[in-house]
Amino acid sequence: MEIKEFNKQNLKKFGNIIDIDEELCEAKMDNFKYYLTGIMKNEAGITIGLLDVIKKVNGTGSFERHHFTEEVIMPLKGEALLHLAEPEKSSLIINDISTFRIKPGTGVKLYKDVWHAIPVIESDKHFLCLILKNKTEEEDVEFTECK
């Protein structure tokens, strides 16, 4: 059996290659770029995004949560520290935060209303996949700072 080169031309009859394209960069902050990949079109209204953490940060102060959707976070390269806080909290202090180390290829599905920060990357290899409901960033996000 012939093994073909994995490229757009050879794959065009079967699907699309999932890759970073600067044109798809939806948001850029100091330490990450978020790519809305448009990987799948579906009636369920699911968005799959890629988070490229470009600079390691030592701590986190900003948290977000979604009232109407769950969110999947999965490192594809590099371990990450995930900072979470319970939904019942309306403002956060450092003692409210639970931190978990997640390895590449293992993800977490966060429940609605769980406070979460951008995952902190633990290595120089870094890349995460995020899956959530369409338009979550515009219609279903609440922010708070940890004091």
MIDOSE-1310 file (N, C-alpha, C; in nm, 2 decimals, decimal comma, always signed):
residues 147
meik	+0,08/-0,12/+0,00/+0,00/+0,00/+0,00/+0,09/+0,12/+0,00; +0,06/+0,22/-0,09/+0,13/+0,34/-0,10/+0,09/+0,44/+0,02; +0,19/+0,50/+0,08/+0,16/+0,60/+0,18/+0,18/+0,73/+0,12; +0,08/+0,81/+0,12/+0,08/+0,95/+0,05/+0,13/+1,05/+0,15
efnk	+0,19/+1,16/+0,09/+0,23/+1,27/+0,17/+0,10/+1,34/+0,23; +0,11/+1,37/+0,36/-0,01/+1,44/+0,43/+0,00/+1,59/+0,39; -0,08/+1,63/+0,29/-0,08/+1,77/+0,25/-0,22/+1,80/+0,20; -0,25/+1,93/+0,18/-0,39/+1,97/+0,14/-0,43/+1,91/+0,01
qnlk	-0,34/+1,91/-0,08/-0,37/+1,86/-0,22/-0,41/+1,71/-0,21; -0,34/+1,63/-0,14/-0,37/+1,49/-0,13/-0,49/+1,46/-0,05; -0,52/+1,54/+0,04/-0,63/+1,52/+0,13/-0,76/+1,58/+0,09; -0,76/+1,66/-0,02/-0,88/+1,75/-0,05/-1,01/+1,67/-0,08
kfgn	-1,00/+1,55/-0,12/-1,12/+1,46/-0,14/-1,18/+1,41/-0,01; -1,10/+1,42/+0,10/-1,13/+1,35/+0,22/-1,16/+1,44/+0,34; -1,10/+1,55/+0,34/-1,12/+1,64/+0,45/-1,02/+1,76/+0,45; -1,01/+1,83/+0,56/-0,92/+1,94/+0,57/-0,81/+1,92/+0,68
iidi	-0,70/+1,98/+0,66/-0,59/+1,97/+0,76/-0,62/+2,07/+0,86; -0,61/+2,04/+0,99/-0,63/+2,13/+1,10/-0,49/+2,19/+1,14; -0,48/+2,32/+1,12/-0,35/+2,38/+1,14/-0,37/+2,52/+1,18; -0,27/+2,58/+1,23/-0,27/+2,73/+1,27/-0,26/+2,81/+1,14
deel	-0,35/+2,90/+1,13/-0,35/+3,00/+1,02/-0,37/+3,14/+1,09; -0,28/+3,23/+1,07/-0,29/+3,36/+1,13/-0,42/+3,43/+1,10; -0,48/+3,40/+0,98/-0,60/+3,47/+0,94/-0,72/+3,43/+1,04; -0,70/+3,31/+1,10/-0,81/+3,26/+1,19/-0,79/+3,31/+1,34
ceak	-0,69/+3,39/+1,36/-0,66/+3,44/+1,50/-0,78/+3,53/+1,54; -0,85/+3,48/+1,64/-0,97/+3,55/+1,69/-0,94/+3,65/+1,80; -0,84/+3,62/+1,88/-0,80/+3,71/+1,99/-0,65/+3,69/+2,02; -0,59/+3,80/+2,06/-0,45/+3,79/+2,10/-0,43/+3,87/+2,22
mdnf	-0,37/+3,81/+2,32/-0,33/+3,88/+2,45/-0,18/+3,87/+2,47; -0,14/+3,91/+2,58/+0,01/+3,91/+2,61/+0,06/+3,77/+2,60; -0,01/+3,67/+2,66/+0,05/+3,54/+2,67/-0,02/+3,43/+2,59; -0,12/+3,46/+2,50/-0,18/+3,36/+2,42/-0,24/+3,42/+2,30
kyyl	-0,26/+3,33/+2,20/-0,34/+3,36/+2,08/-0,45/+3,25/+2,07; -0,57/+3,29/+2,04/-0,69/+3,20/+2,03/-0,73/+3,20/+1,88; -0,73/+3,08/+1,83/-0,77/+3,06/+1,69/-0,90/+2,99/+1,68; -1,00/+3,05/+1,62/-1,13/+2,99/+1,59/-1,11/+2,91/+1,46
tgim	-1,11/+2,78/+1,47/-1,06/+2,71/+1,36/-1,17/+2,68/+1,26; -1,30/+2,68/+1,30/-1,40/+2,64/+1,20/-1,38/+2,50/+1,15; -1,33/+2,42/+1,24/-1,30/+2,28/+1,20/-1,42/+2,20/+1,16; -1,53/+2,22/+1,23/-1,65/+2,15/+1,20/-1,77/+2,24/+1,18
knea	-1,86/+2,21/+1,09/-1,99/+2,28/+1,08/-2,09/+2,17/+1,14; -2,17/+2,22/+1,23/-2,27/+2,13/+1,29/-2,39/+2,20/+1,34; -2,50/+2,13/+1,35/-2,62/+2,19/+1,39/-2,63/+2,21/+1,54; -2,54/+2,15/+1,61/-2,54/+2,16/+1,76/-2,48/+2,29/+1,80
giti	-2,41/+2,36/+1,71/-2,36/+2,49/+1,75/-2,23/+2,48/+1,84; -2,14/+2,39/+1,80/-2,02/+2,38/+1,88/-1,91/+2,45/+1,81; -1,82/+2,51/+1,89/-1,70/+2,58/+1,84/-1,58/+2,50/+1,89; -1,49/+2,48/+1,80/-1,36/+2,42/+1,84/-1,25/+2,52/+1,81
glld	-1,18/+2,56/+1,92/-1,07/+2,66/+1,90/-0,94/+2,60/+1,95; -0,83/+2,66/+1,90/-0,70/+2,63/+1,94/-0,64/+2,74/+2,02; -0,58/+2,71/+2,13/-0,52/+2,81/+2,22/-0,37/+2,79/+2,21; -0,30/+2,89/+2,16/-0,15/+2,88/+2,15/-0,10/+2,97/+2,26
vikk	-0,04/+2,92/+2,37/+0,01/+3,00/+2,47/+0,15/+3,03/+2,43; +0,18/+3,16/+2,41/+0,31/+3,20/+2,36/+0,41/+3,25/+2,46; +0,36/+3,27/+2,58/+0,45/+3,31/+2,69/+0,40/+3,25/+2,82; +0,49/+3,19/+2,89/+0,45/+3,13/+3,02/+0,43/+3,24/+3,12
vngt	+0,32/+3,23/+3,20/+0,30/+3,33/+3,31/+0,31/+3,26/+3,44; +0,35/+3,33/+3,55/+0,38/+3,27/+3,68/+0,25/+3,26/+3,76; +0,15/+3,34/+3,73/+0,03/+3,33/+3,81/-0,09/+3,38/+3,73; -0,20/+3,38/+3,79/-0,32/+3,42/+3,72/-0,41/+3,50/+3,81
gsfe	-0,47/+3,60/+3,76/-0,56/+3,68/+3,84/-0,70/+3,69/+3,78; -0,71/+3,67/+3,65/-0,83/+3,69/+3,58/-0,90/+3,55/+3,55; -1,03/+3,54/+3,59/-1,10/+3,42/+3,57/-1,23/+3,45/+3,49; -1,28/+3,35/+3,43/-1,41/+3,36/+3,36/-1,49/+3,24/+3,38
rhhf	-1,62/+3,26/+3,35/-1,72/+3,14/+3,36/-1,83/+3,16/+3,26; -1,90/+3,05/+3,23/-2,00/+3,06/+3,13/-2,13/+3,00/+3,19; -2,24/+3,07/+3,19/-2,36/+3,03/+3,25/-2,45/+2,93/+3,17; -2,43/+2,93/+3,04/-2,51/+2,84/+2,96/-2,44/+2,73/+2,88
teev	-2,31/+2,72/+2,90/-2,24/+2,62/+2,83/-2,13/+2,55/+2,91; -2,10/+2,43/+2,88/-1,98/+2,36/+2,94/-1,87/+2,39/+2,85; -1,75/+2,36/+2,89/-1,63/+2,39/+2,81/-1,53/+2,27/+2,83; -1,47/+2,23/+2,72/-1,37/+2,13/+2,72/-1,23/+2,19/+2,70
impl	-1,14/+2,16/+2,78/-1,00/+2,21/+2,77/-0,91/+2,09/+2,76; -0,83/+2,07/+2,66/-0,74/+1,96/+2,64/-0,60/+2,00/+2,59; -0,50/+1,99/+2,67/-0,36/+2,01/+2,61/-0,33/+1,91/+2,50; -0,28/+1,97/+2,39/-0,23/+1,88/+2,29/-0,08/+1,86/+2,29
kgea	-0,01/+1,96/+2,34/+0,13/+1,96/+2,36/+0,16/+2,03/+2,50; +0,25/+1,97/+2,58/+0,29/+2,03/+2,70/+0,19/+2,02/+2,81; +0,24/+2,00/+2,94/+0,15/+1,99/+3,05/+0,10/+2,13/+3,08; -0,01/+2,14/+3,15/-0,07/+2,27/+3,18/-0,12/+2,26/+3,33
llhl	-0,12/+2,38/+3,39/-0,18/+2,39/+3,52/-0,32/+2,46/+3,50; -0,42/+2,40/+3,55/-0,56/+2,45/+3,53/-0,61/+2,51/+3,67; -0,64/+2,64/+3,68/-0,69/+2,70/+3,80/-0,84/+2,71/+3,79; -0,91/+2,65/+3,89/-1,05/+2,65/+3,89/-1,11/+2,69/+4,02
aepe	-1,23/+2,74/+4,02/-1,30/+2,78/+4,15/-1,45/+2,74/+4,13; -1,51/+2,71/+4,24/-1,64/+2,66/+4,25/-1,74/+2,77/+4,20; -1,85/+2,72/+4,14/-1,95/+2,82/+4,08/-2,02/+2,91/+4,19; -2,03/+2,86/+4,31/-2,10/+2,93/+4,41/-2,04/+3,07/+4,45
kssl	-1,91/+3,08/+4,42/-1,84/+3,20/+4,45/-1,87/+3,31/+4,36; -1,90/+3,43/+4,41/-1,92/+3,55/+4,32/-1,80/+3,64/+4,31; -1,71/+3,63/+4,41/-1,58/+3,70/+4,40/-1,48/+3,60/+4,45; -1,36/+3,61/+4,40/-1,26/+3,50/+4,43/-1,14/+3,56/+4,51
iind	-1,10/+3,48/+4,61/-0,97/+3,50/+4,68/-0,88/+3,38/+4,66; -0,75/+3,39/+4,68/-0,66/+3,29/+4,65/-0,69/+3,15/+4,71; -0,75/+3,15/+4,83/-0,79/+3,02/+4,89/-0,91/+2,95/+4,82; -0,98/+3,02/+4,73/-1,09/+2,96/+4,66/-1,04/+2,88/+4,54
istf	-0,91/+2,89/+4,50/-0,86/+2,84/+4,38/-0,81/+2,69/+4,40; -0,85/+2,60/+4,32/-0,80/+2,47/+4,32/-0,72/+2,46/+4,19; -0,60/+2,40/+4,20/-0,51/+2,39/+4,08/-0,48/+2,25/+4,05; -0,49/+2,21/+3,92/-0,47/+2,08/+3,87/-0,37/+2,08/+3,76
rikp	-0,28/+1,97/+3,76/-0,19/+1,95/+3,65/-0,26/+1,86/+3,55; -0,27/+1,90/+3,42/-0,32/+1,81/+3,32/-0,22/+1,78/+3,21; -0,21/+1,66/+3,17/-0,11/+1,61/+3,07/-0,17/+1,62/+2,93; -0,08/+1,63/+2,83/-0,13/+1,62/+2,69/-0,21/+1,50/+2,66
gtgv	-0,32/+1,52/+2,59/-0,40/+1,41/+2,55/-0,51/+1,37/+2,65; -0,51/+1,44/+2,77/-0,61/+1,42/+2,87/-0,68/+1,56/+2,89; -0,81/+1,56/+2,88/-0,88/+1,69/+2,89/-0,98/+1,69/+3,01; -1,05/+1,80/+3,02/-1,15/+1,81/+3,12/-1,27/+1,88/+3,06
klyk	-1,39/+1,84/+3,10/-1,51/+1,91/+3,06/-1,56/+1,98/+3,18; -1,55/+2,11/+3,18/-1,59/+2,20/+3,29/-1,74/+2,21/+3,29; -1,81/+2,20/+3,40/-1,95/+2,23/+3,42/-1,98/+2,38/+3,39; -2,10/+2,41/+3,37/-2,15/+2,54/+3,36/-2,12/+2,62/+3,49
dvwh	-2,08/+2,74/+3,48/-2,06/+2,83/+3,59/-1,93/+2,81/+3,67; -1,85/+2,71/+3,63/-1,72/+2,69/+3,70/-1,62/+2,80/+3,66; -1,56/+2,87/+3,75/-1,46/+2,97/+3,73/-1,34/+2,91/+3,68; -1,28/+2,96/+3,57/-1,15/+2,90/+3,52/-1,06/+3,01/+3,46
aipv	-0,94/+2,99/+3,47/-0,84/+3,09/+3,41/-0,78/+3,02/+3,29; -0,71/+3,11/+3,21/-0,64/+3,05/+3,10/-0,53/+2,96/+3,15; -0,53/+2,83/+3,10/-0,43/+2,73/+3,16/-0,29/+2,79/+3,15; -0,21/+2,76/+3,26/-0,07/+2,80/+3,27/+0,01/+2,69/+3,21
iesd	+0,09/+2,71/+3,11/+0,17/+2,61/+3,05/+0,30/+2,58/+3,13; +0,33/+2,46/+3,14/+0,44/+2,42/+3,23/+0,57/+2,38/+3,15; +0,56/+2,39/+3,02/+0,68/+2,36/+2,94/+0,69/+2,45/+2,82; +0,79/+2,43/+2,73/+0,80/+2,52/+2,62/+0,72/+2,46/+2,50
khfl	+0,67/+2,35/+2,51/+0,57/+2,29/+2,41/+0,43/+2,32/+2,46; +0,36/+2,39/+2,38/+0,23/+2,44/+2,43/+0,13/+2,45/+2,33; +0,01/+2,39/+2,35/-0,10/+2,40/+2,26/-0,22/+2,34/+2,32; -0,33/+2,40/+2,32/-0,45/+2,35/+2,38/-0,57/+2,35/+2,28
clil	-0,66/+2,26/+2,30/-0,78/+2,25/+2,22/-0,90/+2,29/+2,31; -0,98/+2,38/+2,27/-1,10/+2,43/+2,35/-1,22/+2,40/+2,27; -1,33/+2,34/+2,33/-1,45/+2,31/+2,27/-1,56/+2,37/+2,35; -1,65/+2,45/+2,29/-1,76/+2,51/+2,36/-1,87/+2,56/+2,26
knkt	-1,98/+2,60/+2,32/-2,09/+2,64/+2,24/-2,06/+2,77/+2,15; -2,11/+2,77/+2,03/-2,09/+2,89/+1,95/-2,13/+3,02/+2,02; -2,06/+3,12/+1,99/-2,09/+3,26/+2,04/-2,08/+3,27/+2,19; -2,01/+3,18/+2,25/-1,99/+3,18/+2,40/-1,92/+3,31/+2,43
eeed	-1,81/+3,35/+2,36/-1,73/+3,46/+2,39/-1,81/+3,59/+2,38; -1,91/+3,60/+2,30/-1,99/+3,72/+2,29/-2,11/+3,72/+2,38; -2,17/+3,61/+2,41/-2,30/+3,61/+2,47/-2,30/+3,54/+2,61; -2,20/+3,47/+2,65/-2,20/+3,39/+2,77/-2,07/+3,39/+2,84
veft	-2,02/+3,50/+2,88/-1,89/+3,50/+2,95/-1,90/+3,61/+3,06; -1,86/+3,57/+3,18/-1,85/+3,67/+3,30/-1,71/+3,66/+3,35; -1,65/+3,78/+3,38/-1,52/+3,79/+3,43/-1,51/+3,83/+3,57; -1,40/+3,79/+3,64/-1,37/+3,84/+3,77/-1,22/+3,83/+3,80
eck	-1,18/+3,90/+3,89/-1,04/+3,90/+3,93/-1,02/+3,83/+4,06; -0,91/+3,76/+4,08/-0,88/+3,69/+4,21/-0,80/+3,78/+4,29; -0,84/+3,81/+4,41/-0,77/+3,90/+4,50/-0,68/+3,83/+4,60
